[in-house]
Amino acid sequence: MDPVLAFLAILAALAMGAASPGPSFVLVARTAVARSRADGVAAAVGMGAGGVVFAALALVGLYALLSTVGWLYLGLKILGGGYLLLLAWRLWRGAGEPMAVRLDGAGEPPRFWRSLGLGLATQISNPKTALVYGGIFAALLPAEPPGWIVAALPPAVFLIEAGWYTLVAVVFSSAGPRAAYLRGKGWFDRAAAAALGLLGARLMLAVD
């Protein structure tokens, strides 16, 4: 396959994967609605950074390692699923707590680095995503890719992941969704916790 076409095909496949529902979507949407647009965008930046990590690992062959070393993949699944379950428990526990809101409706002051770190940790908590990246690269990347592809893939992945989740953050932090969240914070937090908990349990228990 022509290197340019391969590059575009990889980006298209990754964009479709980023747009699919999962713990990353739940985390960014909830952060944007519950806290602020700035926090949601910070979490989106963390998702983009996590995508860069997966792209770099896929380029150096983590896909082959996880595919052949079963215990390593199983261990990463348990750790990732446990992390999502911990997030779910914390979110459920705090569902009944009131949230401080300023008069301008922007919520508490943004905590950029904390939200970014939460987004990054959530993104890299699922080793299946590493397999997805590795599988796409293995299927579409030329056997001897030119240097420009190797150099261009990580920043392109960041733009796809961070761009998509920034859009999610902007949509969910708008006035309507935010007002609806404030009216039913307890129910929304528990629903998000249940979704994260189910995703975590599924990751830990799924048989591949």
Secondary structure, DSSP 4 states (H G I P E B T S, - for coil): --HHHHHHHHHHHHHHHHHS-SHHHHHHHHHHHHT-HHHHHHHHHHHHHHHHHHHHHHHTTHHHHHHH-HHHHHHHHHHHHHHHHHHHHHHHHTTTS-----TTS--SPP-HHHHHHHHHHHHHT-HHHHHHHHHHHHHHS-SS--HHHHHHHHHHHHHHHHHHHHHHHHHHTSHHHHHHHHHTHHHHHHHHHHHHHHHHHHHHH---
